[in-house]
Structures are given as structure tokens and as C-alpha cells.
Amino acid sequence: MKKTDVWKKAAAAGLATLLAVGTITGCAAKTDTKETGTPAGDTAEKDGASAKDTAAADPAGGDIPTLVYWTVGGTTPSDFDQDIAAINEYLEEKIHVKLDLKVAGWGDYEKKMNTIINSGEYFDMMFVNNTNYSRFVKMGAFEDISDKLQSVAPELYEMIPEQLWKGVTIGGKVYSVPTYKDSSMAQFWYFDDQYVQKYNIDLDQIKTMQDLDKPFRDMKEGEGKGFYPLQMSQGSPFNGFFNEYDGLTSGLQPLGVKVDDQTRTVICTLEQPDIMENLKLLHQWYMDGIINPDANVLTEPQKKLPFSSAQGWPSAVATWQVLNGVEKYDAFKVFGPLYSTDTIQGSMNAVSINSKYKDECLKFLQLVNTDSKLRDMLAYGVPDKTFKYVGDGVIEKQTDTWPLAAYTQGTFFNMSITEDADPDQWDQVKKQNEEAFSSSCLGFSLDLTNIQNEMSNCLTVWQKYKYDLLTGASDPETAVPAVIQELKAAGFDTVIQEAQKQINEFYN
């Protein structure tokens, strides 16, 4: 089936109503990373620049289109404008455009993008993800690029797999370009190798959380009272606890559909036997001192973790070692890879409905995804200044000042790797994507229009309990019934009914 047929089929299935993720969902998924400086681009908003005023002015002058591109990242260095000028020289040569690149800080991104969309501030392109994409589409902020892709950016259209286009389709139409990277999700667990060797931990025999019980207890007994084999915090709970359930892009973990359930029955995940058994196990570990006693109130994760869990690919273990200050982790996959709407919508770039340069935006995104030189410049900065090439497709960073986040921009598969990375890492990611199975609800996003109040109230209830439950601090035998009772009082049954109704209409 052609990719365009997928969109037409979705439209014919009765998807006239645009699917949306409400503001409260974005809040629930907000990153804990703090901003350390003022994001670029604030001046125009503070000066009261309207969409009309901004669109009328071309910062480049002449007839060279300049694309106002909002993204997310760290603090911009003092010479950032000069670096972007170097990128613009290349862009002008290749496709006759320039960028007016504006960076919202990690802690400011969600609020900043909401302000831009709500105020009508002019922009041409914007990085979006599963916290705001559907909502902004419903607000009419983004251009429908379904029909433009094949005519304006055919290479871009062809290089991105059909599953990804399906994952960003809303109401039978495509409003963003998905970032083809680790777009499927795989769950890894990893032990500090020193404990693997010391306690003869057989990693091949560990498939479930229950299988972790013996090695955890051996480590606890051998290391002593002040040692916690499973160290967690509010921002770093047991990663992937609800992997078996598709959250329908709702951001509400008690709501879901089993990823392999072909009946697509919406359920309360907390009522499922597998989730309940794992919650009981977490609580037992907490009571037995395997989990640190401050896990439910600790806001920042600790370093040198004896064991942890993360989503990634095999060679990502090198990054986990650096982040934790551990010499060697032994990592192994326990789930996935899985494609879901949530995993695909983790990184996208959308074109503004008000952009003067819609075709140019698509040509730019095509170039990012097909031109390695531009891809490297966006990811690492200016050659021989912020990075240098030390081999074919291998770079060495010269500074740590480049503020842009590489995962937001384009595919990983035409981007050079750092010299300390596994040379096969992109092949690993691509292979993982190729092997991924699709959630039974791939392509579906819950429209919150009719249940905004209920969702808001349910999220408040879940926020009240989740840190205690997901770090083992509360007894699920008493806490889960209390959560469910409060969820029902907040309108959870209505949410489930509406979700089921939408799914039935979507797939029938």
C-alpha cells in the first residue's frame, strides 16, 4: 500500500474530528531539566511583534527567504549568531534559504511554544512532540503537508518509513515531519559489572522483574545496610513500568490498551494482574531495604547506580556509563522494540499554517535528512570550531557549548558519530526499528475535546499517588483501590468510555 493510501484510508474511516492532546497532558510530561539562561527569541515577543509585522520583515533582506525556526535546547553561547551565519552560508548555496533559529530552553519550551501558538507570533517551523502536537493541530497552527510531500520533498517522503508517517497522521492528514531515529522503543536493564562479577549474576536468566529479586537480595546482603541495589527518585522511577500498555498519547498511565490486544479494549492498567504483581514486588523491595527509603521524595537521580533501566539501543550503554560515572555497565534488552504513536511522536517538525515559505520549509527538512554536512552542522556546530572530523563519519567535539539538541532535527542515519561512540550504533538503531512490532493502536491519538475536565482531574489524582506507587513506598494493596476510587470520582469511567468510542470509530 502506498503511504498516501494510508492517509486516505484513515480519512475514509471517519476521522473528520482532529485528534488532540490537551494542555494538561503536556504538563504531565514536562521535562525536569532546568534552563540556565534566557532563550533566544524572547526579544520579539517582549517587543510585541505581531505575526503580521514579523512576516513582513525578511531578516536576510533581498529575495532570500529566511525561515523562522523554533526549537529546544540549552543556553545559546555569545557567538551563536556567527555560527548560524556559517550554517546559513551553506543553506543559501544549497537551497537558497537562511534560518532565523530561535532556541527555547529545556525548562521553558512548553510554556514558550504555548505562548507562540496562542499569541499568533509568526514562525515558519517548530519542533513539536507528543505533549503538544495534536493540540496545536486542533488549534489550526500547522500546515497540512500531506499533498506537498511527494511533489516538494520526494526524497524526504521516501526515506522515512511508512509506520512513522502513520504515527503522525491526524484525521487522515499529515501535519509534521517525524524524526527518523530511535523511533521505536526498546527497554534495557543494566547492572554495574563489578556486582555482576562479584555475585555471579546470570544476566541471560533475567527476563522479568521477579527475576531481579535474587540478584538484588544477594547484592543487599553482601554490601550491607547502607547499600541500595535499586536506587530511584521521583524523576527516575523504574523506567518502562507500563511498556506493555499503549497510553493512547493521553499521558495518564492508569489508562491504556495492551499493545498486542487486537480487540483494542481500553482498560485501567492498575487493575491488571501483571501491573499489580510488579507494584507489590516494588513495595516488598522498598520494605526490605533494596530501594532507597527517600526514593519517593528525592527529586534528582543519584550517580553510580548499581542497577538502572532506560530506553535505548545496545551501544547506548556507553552513554549510561558516562552519565552515571560507572566504568562498565552490562546491559540487556527486556522489551521491544515497539512502535507506538507515542514513540513516533517523540520528535517532529511542523510547518506553520501562516508561513510564507511552506515549500522552502519542506525543502529545508528534506536537506537536513539527506545531507550529512548540514546534519552535522545542526547537531554539532561549525566544523573546525565546535567540532572537527577525525575520520569518515566520525567527529571530535571541540567544545560543549553547542546548544541544539540533535534528536529534534532529523534522522540519525546521516549524522556523524562522536569518536567515543560505537561505530555500529546507527546500524543498531536502524536494525531495531526494522525489527519493531507495532502497537495495536499505532496511529491513534486520544482526542480530549469532550473529556478535558475529566482528564485534568484524573491527572491530578494520579500525580498525588504515582511517586509513592512507582518507587514502592506505598502498599499497592491499599493504595491502588484508593487511587481507583478517586479516579472514578474524577470521571475515569467517562474517560475510558470516550477512549473506547473513539478507538471503535477509528478502526471500524
N, C-alpha and C positions, 0 to 999 in steps of 0.2 A: 504493500500500500504506500502511495506517495505521502510525504509529510503533509502536503496541503489537504489530502483526503482525510487525514486525522482531524484537522480543524473543521472541515466541512461536516464530518460525521458528528463531531461534538456539537456543532451549531444545530444540526438537524435533530439532535436528541433533546431539544427543548431548553437550551441554555441561554435564553434571552436575558435572564437576570444575571448581571455581573456578580461574580463571587467576591466577597470582601472579608478581610481580617480587620477587626475593629481596633481602635486606638489602644484599648486595654490589653490586647494581645501583644502589641509591640512593647508595652511597658513590662509585661511579664517576661519577655525575652531579652531585656536590655542587658548589655554587657556590663561587667563590674569594673572594666578597665577605666582608669581615671585620666582625664585630659590634663596636660601640663602646660598648656599655652593657649593663646587666643587663635581660633581657627581663621584661616584666610577667608576672605569674602564677607566678613561682618560689616565692612565699611559701607557697602552699597545699601545693605538693609537699614543700617542706622541712619543713613542719609535720606532714607525714604524713597529710594529709587523704585519706581513702578515698573511693571512689566513693559508697558509701552515705551517709557523712557529708555530702559535698558536695551530693548530690542532695536531702538532707533540708532543706537550708537555702536559702531564697529570698532573695538579697541585696536584692531590691526590697521585700520584705515584702508583706503583703496578698495579693491574688489576681492580681497582675500577673506573668505568667511572665517570668523573666529567663533569657535564653539564654546559656549559657557558650560563647563562640565563640573558637576558637584560630586565629590567622592568623600571617602572617610579615611582617616589616617592619623599620624602623630603630628607633633608641632612642626611647622614649616621653618626651615633654617633661614638665616638672614639673606642668603644668596639664592633663595629658591627661584626668584624671578629670572635670574640669569640662567639657571639650569633649565627652566621651562623654555626659555628662549632658544636654547640649544636643541631641545626636542622639537620646537616649532620650526626651526630651520629644516629639519628632516621632513616634517609633515608637509611643509609648503612645497618641498621638492617632489614628494611622492604623490600627494593628492590635493595640493593647493588649498590647504586649510591650516588654521592655527587653533591652539587651545587657550582658553582663559580658564585655567584649572583652579578650582576652589576646594579647599580641604576642610571638612568638619572634623573636629576632634572626636576621639572614641566616645568620650562621655557626653558629647554634645550632639552627636549625629542624629539621634532620634528626634530630639526637640527641634534641631535646625531644619531637618527635612520637612517636618510637620509645618513649621513656620513658613518655609518657602512655598509649599503647596497651598496652604491656606491663604497666604497673602497675595498669591499670584505673581510673585517675583519671577522675572524672566530667567530661564535657563534652557539649554538645548539637550543636555543629557544628565542623567542622575543614576548613581549606584543605588540599588534597592535590594531588599532581601525579604524573607518570609515574614518579617514583622510589619511591613508596610506596603508591599507590592499590591496585593489585592485591594486594599483600602484606597490607595491612590488611584488605581484603575477605576474603581467605582466612583471616585470624585471627578473623573474625566480629565486627569492630569497628563495621561500618556497617550501617545500616538499608536493607533492600530497599525502594526508593521507587517501584518500577515501577507498582504499582496505585494508589498515592496521588496521583501527579502530576496525573492528569486530574480527579480529584474535589476535591483540596485546593488545587491550584495550576494551574488550567487555562490561565491567561494565560501562565504560565511555560512550560508544556508546549508551547504553540502557538508562542511566539516563538522558541524555539530550534530550528534546523534538524534534520531527521531524521539527517543524517550525524553530527552531534555526539552525539545520543543513542546512535547505533550505536557511536560511538567509545568511549563509557564503559560499554557493556554488557558484563557479565561473567557467563558461564554463563547467558545468556538473561535476566539481571536487571540493573536499573539501581541503582547504589549511590551515585551522586553527581549533582550538577547541574553540567554543563560550563559554563565561562565563554565566552559567545559574543562573541568579539573577533577578533583576527587568528588565528583558529583553523586556518586553512590556512597553509601555509608558502611564501613566495616568497623567492628568493635574489637579492640585489643586489650588484653591484660598483660601486665609486665611486673616481674619481680627483680629486685636488686640481685645481681648474680652472686654476690657474696653469701646471701642467705640460701640461694638455690644450692650452692655447693656445700655449705655448712650443714644443711638439714636434708640433703638428698631429695630435693623436691622434684618429682617426676612431672614435668610440665605437660607431657603427652597425655597424661591421665586426667587433666583438669579441663572439663567441658562446661560445668555448671557452677553456680555459686556454692552449692553444697560441697563440691569437690575442693573448694578453698578451705574448708573447715580444718582439716588435718594439718596442712602446712601452716596455717595461721596459728593454730594451737601449739605446734612444735616450735615455731619462732617465739611465741609468747613465753613458753616455759623455759626456753633456752636463753633468752635475752633478759628476762627479768621484769619486775613490776612496772618500771617506768617506760617500758618499750611497748609501742602500739603497732602491730603489723599492718593494720588498716587505719591510716590517718586521713581524716576528712575534715571538711569545713563547709560552711554554707555555700560558698562559691565553687566548691569541689566535692560534690557528693559522689555516690557510686555511679560513675558515668555509664549511661546506657541502660538504666534500670527498666525503662519502658520500651526498649527496642523492638519487642515483639508486637507492638501495637502502633498503628498509624494514627497520629493525633489529629489528622484532617486539617492541619495548619491552624488549629484553634489555640494552641498554647496552653491548653488545660489538660494536664496529664491524666486526671481521672477519666477523661473521655477518649474513646478510641475504637478502632476496628482491628482485629487480629490481622496481621499483614498477609497471611495466607488464607484468610476466610473468604471464599468465593461467594458466600451469601451476603457479605458486606454488612454484617449485623453490628450496629453501634451498641457498645456496652460500657459499663462502668469498670474500668481496669482494676480498681481497688477490690472489686468483688471476685476477681478471677483467682483460681486456686494457685497458679504459679506466682503471681504477684504477692499474694498473701503469705505464701510459704517463704519467699525471699525476704519479705518485711519481718517476719518472725525470726529468721536467721540473723538479719542485721541487728535486731534488738537483743538477741542472745549474745552476739559478739560484743555489743555495747556493754551489756551487763557483766560479761566475763573479762572486760578489760582489753579486748582485742582492738576495739575502736577507742580513740582518744575521748575522754569524758567531756571535752569542750567542743566537740565536733559540731553540735547544733547551734553554737553561738559564735564560733570562730569565723571571722569574715574573710580572712586571707589564707590560702593554702600554704602549708609548710613545705620546706625543701627536704631533699634526701629521703623521699618516701620509699619505704621498703617494698611497697606494692602500690600500684595505681592502675587506672583504667582510662582509656582515651580512644577516640575515633581517629583513624588514620590509615596508614599502609605500612608494610613491613619495615622499610628503611626509615620511617618517621621516628623510630626508636632513638635515632641519633639526636633528634631534637629534644625528645623527652629526657634523655640523659643530660643534655646541656641545661635545660630548664630546671632540673631537679638537683644538679650538681652531683650526679651519680656517675661513677666510672663506667659501669656496664649494666644495662637492663637486659633481661631475657624476656622478649615479647612474643606473644602468640595470639592468633585470632580466635575469637569465640563466637562471633556472629557476623553474618553478612557475607559479601556486600549486598546492600539493598538500595534500590531506587524507590524513592517516595517523592511526593510533591514537596514535602519539607526539605529533603536533602537537595533537591534540584534548585529550589528557590532560595538556597543559602547565599547565592551571589548572582546578580543580574544587573544589566544596564538598560535603562529605558530612555526613550526619546520623548521630549516634551510635546504635548499637543500644540503648544504655541511656538515651537521652534521655527525659525525662518529657514533652517538648514537641515531639514529632516533627511534628505538623501545624503548630504555630507556626513551626518552623524553615523548613518549606516556604513558609509564607505570608511569612516574612521574606525568603527568597531570591526569591520572586516580586516582592515590593515593590522590592527592590534592582534587579531587572532591568526594572521597568516604571515606576518613579517617579524622575523626574530629580532632584528635590530631595534625596531620600535618597542617590541615586547620587553626587551632587556632594559631599555632606557626608562620605560614607565615603572618597571619593577625595581631597578637598582640605581637609576640616576644617569649621570653623564660619564661616558667612557673616559678613562684616564684621569678622572677627578673623584667621583664617588665609588667607582669600581673599575677594574681592569680585567681584560681577558687573559687567562693563563693557559688556555687550551681551547680546543674546538668545543664550543658549547659549555665552557667552564669559566666562571668568573671568580675573582677575589675582591671582596668588599674593601674599599679604602677608608670608608667612614661608616658610622652608624647613624648618620643624620638624615638619610633619605626617608621622607615621611609617608610615602604612599604604600598602601597595602596591596601586595601583588595579587592576592586571591580575588580582589574586587575587579580586576581589569580585563582579563581574558584568559584563554586557555593556558594550562601549564605546559602543554606539549610542544610549544615552540619557544619556550623560555629556557635560557641557560641555567645551569645549576651552580651552586657555590662549591668551591674546591673541597670543602669538608663533607659534601653530601655524597650519598651512594650514587654512582654513575648510572645505575639502573632504576632510579627512583621513579622517573616519569613512566618508564615501561611498566613498573609495578602498579602505578595508579591506573594507567590505561587498561592493563590486564584485569584489574579489579573491577573497573567499570564494565568491561566486556563480559565479565562473569556474573555481574549483579543480577539478582532476580527482582522483579517489580512487585511492589505492594499491590494488593487487590484494589486499592483506592488511588493508584497513581493517576494524577491529573485532576483529582477532585480537591477543591478548597471550600471549606465551610463558609457560607455567606451569613454574616452575623446581623444582617439588617433587622430581622424580626425578633432577635433574641439578645440585643445589645445589653439590656438591663440584667437579664438572667446571667449572661456570660460574665459581666462585670462583678456581679455578686458572687458567683461561683469561684471566680479567680481570687477574690478576697478571702473566701473560706479556705481555698487550697493554700494560699500564701500563709495563712495562720498556722497550718499544720505541717507543711511539707518538709521544713528543715528538721523537725523532730522525727518525722517518719523516715525520711531518706538518709538519716545518719544513725538510725537505730535507737535514738534517745527515748522514744515513746513506745509503749507496748501496743502493737497493732491490734491485739485482741480487744482492747478498749478504745483505742484512738480511731481505728478505721470505721467502726459503727458510728462514732461521734462525727467524723468527717462526712460520712454518707448522709447522716441525718441533717446536718447543716447544709450540705449541698442540695438536698431535696427541698429544704425550706427556702433555699436561694433560687430555686427554679431549675434544678438539674434535669428533672424529668422532661421539662419543656425543651431544654437544650437537646437531649437525646432524641426526642420525637422530631424536632425540626431537622436535626442532622440526618436521621433516617429518611425522612421525607425527601430531603434534597438529594441524598445518595440514590434513592429509588428512582427519582426523576432523571438524574444524571445518567444512569446506566440502563434505563429502560426506554 
